[in-house]
Amino acid sequence: MRSHSIARGGRWVTRPRKLNLHRNLICAFLQCRLPGERMLLTAISRATDARGAVAELRASIASRTNAGISLLVAYATEDVATDDFVRALSLAFPDTPIFGGTTSGGVLTETGSHHGEAVTSLLAVIDEQGCYGASTVVIEASAGDAASKAVEQALIDAGRPYEAPAQVWLCAPPGHEEEVLSGIAAVVGPNCPIVGGSSADNTIAGNWRQFGRNGTYQTAVSVAVLFPSGANGLAFESGYAPTGRTMRVRATERRVIHTLDGQPAANRYRRELFGLDADASVSEALVATKLPTPFGRFLGTFEGVDEYLLLHAATFEADGSVGVFADIHDGEELSVMTGDGASVIRRAGMAVADARSLAGFEDDETAGALIIFCAGCMMGMPDRLDEVVDALRQKLGPAPFLTAFTFGEQGASVTAGNQHGNLMIACSVLGHAAD
């Protein structure tokens, strides 16, 4: 079945739509399997060698299903995210689209928090009535061009060229996310919802990777396109609220704020957001506050609820400017936001609940979820990850889920379309196959 997207209750929702018989036959011939089950499964390995890790992951999946895998999502920590790992994965699942990249410090699943060194993980999507494809394209001259090519190739891989999928899942390197979103939109249109996260490492040292069937890449765009057979819900939210304080930006570079309300941006940022003196570093600010304190960018109001996209500092420069993790525009008004560990944990559960309920799932109709969670929030509360798992379990029940920690999040805003932000939670919740 084909799916379409609708905005409902403040979140993107996708529902199945019938496709003509001719296209159904083409899809079945090229990619899809005969009608059957639909479910999601997760697998974890802590093995340090690539072949051992893949053997454990494959055995875990095989012990629970004999069905073919429609899409394989893979996330791994930087120490085990090697070419050997991805190639072994491709050999173990030779006919399966593979999508993913590196996660910061570990992952969360329905079985708990898997944090530390040598974490490899899989989310296996089994949907014999759906169509799925994946592709990874190296960024050369243009991140947008690479994104366009990746989506075009993924659609061919799914057997659905020239169609807009129900969802696009995205993994790209930090730095050019807005350009990547534009490249995807150039192929599938601006209204096709995206769920993504910028690949991450453990220390912001540039050791992130994106995965493709032939290996790993440092600067590539990895995408998966989904034409699922059942209803699907998405959400893009944060655990922060506006304080009522605002500042006006002066910016002449893409990701640099020079002044805030006419004052050097770094000094104003330290004082207003962190209560620190003028020579404190970003790392000192994070230590002082535990969780990052961001700006919010007002996107719009839907059904009485204001939407904000969060923006976080990357560097405090010697000239008094502030480098940020997303594109900024001269003259923008930014709101000072507030939040804490409890609000972020609560919002993680609320996001998946919103995505699920707005798709119309009953408890036993949820197949599982992919969740993208900001690594900055994770780093601010490393001893509370079990609470995040509990919050997700409370809303998803026994359904499997995989949560990756990323250096930037992409999702669909109801009022402003697909956006790139920081300190956000993006999720896709999939339901069981439609009757």
N, C-alpha and C positions, 0 to 999 in steps of 0.2 A: 504494500500500500504506500501511497504517497502521503506526506504529512504537510500541514500548513501551519503557519504561526499566527497567533492572535495575542493581542494585549488584553489581559483580563485581571482585574483586581490588583493592578500595580506590578504584574510580573509577566514575562513571556511564557506562553503555553503553546505546545504543539499537539495537534490531534491528527489522527489518520484521515486521509482523504482518498477515495477510490481513484485509481488510475485506469486508463483504457487498456483493453486486453492486449493490444499490440505492444505497448510499452511493458506490460507485465511479462509477456513472453520474452522480450529482449532482456529484461532484467534477470529473469530466471535463468536464461541461457548463459549470460555473462558472469553472474556473480551469486545470485541468491539460490538458496536450497529449497527443497520441497517444504510445504507447511509443516510446522512442528513447534517445539517448545521455544520459549523465550525466557532467559534468566541471565543473571550476572553472577560471577564468581570471582573471589579474590584469592591471591596466593602470595606468600612471603617466604623469602630465603635470607639467611644470614651467612651463607657460605661465601668465602672470600675468593674462590676461584670461579671463573665464568662458567665452565662446563658443569661444575657441581651445583652452582646456583640454578642454572637452567634446568638441570635434571630434577632438582627439588621442586621447582615451580611447575614443571610439566607434570610430574607425578601427582602433585597436589590437585591440579585441575582434572587430570585423567581419573583420579579416584572418585570424582563426584559426577562426572558426565562422560558419555560416549559421543555426544553431539559435536559437530564441527564448530569451531570458534569463528564468529562473524567479524570480530574486531578485538585486537589485543592492545590494551593500554599498559605501557611499561614505565615505571618511575624507579630511579635508583640514586643512591648517594654517589657523590663524585668519585670516591675511591674505588668503586666497582662498576662505574659507568664506562665500560671499555668497549672497543670495537669487538673484542672476542666475545663479550657478553651478548651484544646485539646480534652478532652473526650466529652465535649458538642458538639464540632465540629464534632467528629466522629459519634455521635448519630444523628446530624442534616443531615449529608451526609453519610449514612451508607454503601453505596456501592462504595464510591469514594476513590481512592488513595489520601493520604494526605502527603505533603512534606513541610518542612520549618524549621523556627527557629526564634531566636531573632534578632532584628535589633537595631542599636544604635540610640536612640532619636526619631525615627519615620520613616515614609516612604514618598515617592512621588508617586502620581498617576496623571493621566490626569486631575483630578479635582483640583490638587494643592498640596501644601506641608502640610503634616499632622505631626506636630512636637510637642513634649512635652510628658506629661504623658498619660498613658492609650490609646495607639494606637494599635488597632488590624486591620489587613488587609487581604484581600483575592484576589488572582488572580485565576479565574475559567476558565479552558480550556475546551471548548466544541468542540469536534471533533468526530463525530459519525462514521467516517470512519477510524479513527486512533486507535492505541493501546497505553495504558499508564499504568505504574505501579509505585509503590513507596514502600520503605521499610526503616526502621531505625534499626540499630544494635548497641548495646552498645560496646564500646571499652574496651577490657579486656587486654590480653597480647600484642596484636598488632593492631595498627590502620589500617595497611594494610589488615590484615585478616578481620577486621570488615567491611572495605570498600568492599572487595571481596564478603563477605556474603550478604551485603546489596544489591549489584548489582544483585547477583544471585537471591535473593528473589524478587527483584523488577521486574526482567525479567519474573519470574513465575507469579507474580501478573498481569503483562501485557499480559500474555498468549503467550509469545515469548521466552521461555527458549532457551539457546544456540545460540541466535542471537545477533548481535551487533546493538544497537539502533541508531537512527539518532543523538541523543544527550543524555547526562547524565547531569541532574541538581544536584548540590551538596550543602549540608550544613553540615559542620563539625566544631568541636571546634578548636580554634587557637592552634598551637603548633606542629602538625605532618602532615601538609597538603601534603608535598611531598610523605610521606608514603601512605597517603590516595589515592593520584593520582596513585601511583604504584599499589595499591591494585585493583583499578578500571580497570587499564590497563591489569592486569593479567586475567581478565574475558572477557573484550570486545575488547582488543587489544589497542595498542598505538595510533591508528588513529581515534578512536571514540571521537569526540569533547566534552569537558566538559565545562559547565558554572556554576560557583559556587562562594560562599562567605563564609568565616569563620564567624560563629555566633558571635554576638557582644552584649555588654551591654552598659551602658551609661558612665561608668567611668573606664573601664579596671580593674574591681574588680573581674572578674571571674563569674559574674552573667548571663552569656550567656547560652542559651538552644537550643537543637535541638528537633524537634517535630516528634512524631510517632503517630499511631492511638490510642495507649494506654496511652499516656501522654507525658511529657517532660523529657529530659535527659541533663545532663551537659557534658558528654563525650560519644557521640554516633555519628555515621555517618548516615545522612539522605540523601537518593538519590531518584530521580525520573528518570525513563527511558522513552524516547519519541520515538514513531513510528508514526509520524504525517502523515496526508493524503495530505498535501500540501508542497510547498517549504518552506525552512527555512534558515535563515542567522544568522551567529554569528560574533561577533567581540570582540577583547581583546586589549584595547588601553589605553594610558595615555595622560594627558595634559602637559607632560614635554618633554624637548628637551635637548640634551647633550651640555655642555659648551665647550667641548674640553679638559678639565682638567681630568686627570686620576690618580688613585692610585692603588698600588699593595697591596693585602691582605696577612697577615700572620694569619692563623686561625688553631687551633688544636681542636676546639670543633664545634659541629654542627651549632650552631647559635651564635657564639661569634667571633668577630674580635679582635685580640690582637694588631696588629700593622698595620699601613698604611704607606707604603714607609719606613718601619723601625722605625717609630715613634709611641709612644703610641696612640692607635686608638682614644680614647676619646678626647684627646687634639687636634689631627689633625682634627677630625670630627667637633668639635666645631668651630675651627678657619677657616677651609676651607669652610664649608658648611653654617655656621651661623655667622661668624665674631665675635664670643663671646670669652671671656677669659676662662681659663682652668677649673674653678670651676662651670660653668653654668650647670644646669640640663637639661634633655630632655624637661621637661615642660617649662622651661624658654626659651629654644630654639624655641619651638613652638610658645610661646607668642611673641617672638621677630620677627618671620618671618610670622606670621599669618598662612600660609600654610606650611606643612612639606617640607623640602628640602632633596630629596633622592639621593641615588646612582642609577645609571643605569647599568644593566648587558647586554652587547651586545649579542644578540642571533643570528643574521645573517642578510643578506640583501636579499630582495625579490623585483624584478623589480625596482631596484635602491633605495629602501627605507630601511633604517636601522631599525631593531626592537630592542627595549630595554625593559627589564623587571626591574621594579623598586624595590628597597630594602630600607627599612626605619629602623632607630634606634629604639630600644625598651627601652634600659637602658644604662646609663653611669656608669660603675663599678668603685669601689675604686682602683682597680689594674690598671686602665687605659684602660681596654678593653671596647668594645661596644657590647651589646647584640642587636641582630637584629631579625626581624619578619619572616625570611625565612632562609633556610639552606644556608650556605656559604662554599666555598671550598678553601683550602690553595692555594695561588698563583693566584687567580682570579684577573683580572684587572677590577676596577670599574670606571665608569665615573661619574663625578659630573653633576647633572641635574639641570635644571632651569624651573620654571613655576610659574604661578600666578592664581588668581581666574578666570580671563578672559579666560586663556588658558584651564583651567579645564572645565569650563562651555561650551566653544566652542567644546571641544573634546567630551563631553557627547552627544551633538547633532550629531557630526560627526560619532561617533561610531555606533549609531543606524541607521544613514543614510547609512553607509558603509554596515552594515549587511543587511539592507533592499534592497538596490540597487544591491548588489552582488548576492542576491537570485532572482533577476529579478522581484521584486514586482512593480506594478504600485501603485499609491496612494491609490486607492480603493481596493487593494488586500491585504493590511496589516491587519491582524487580531489583533495583539497586541504584547507586548514585556515584557520580564522579564529583569530587569536591575540591576546589582550589582555595587554599587558605594562605594568607600572607605570611611569609617567613618572618617579617619584622614583628608581627604579633606573636608568632610562635616563640621567637627568641626572647620576647619580653616576659613570657610566662612558661618557661620550660618544665617547671614542676607541676603544671596544671593541665598537661595534655590529656591525662586520663579523664579529666572533667569534660574536655571537649568531646572525647569519645562517648562519654555517658550522655552528653547533650544530643549528640547525633543519634545514638541508639534509641533514646526516648522518642524521637520523632520518626525514625525510620523502622523501628521494630527490629525484626531479625534480618531485614534486607541487607545484603552486602554493600559496602561502600569503600572507596579508596580516596584518601585525602592526601594531596601533595602540597608541599610548602614552597612558595614561589616568590620571585622578586618583582612582582607586578601582576595585576589581575585584569582580565578582560571579560566583559559581560554585557548583557543587553539591558540598558536603561529603558524604562517605559516612555519617559518623556524626551529622551535624547538619542535613542538608538544605541548601537554598540560603542562602548567606551573602554579606555584603558585608565586604571586607577591604581592607587597604592593602599595597603592595609584593608583590602576588601575581601569578601567571600563570594566566590562564584560557584554555582553548582548546577548540575544537570541530574534530574531524577527521572529514571526510566520505568515505565510500567510494563506489566506482562502483556503479551500479545493480545490484540483485539480479537473478539470472536469472529 
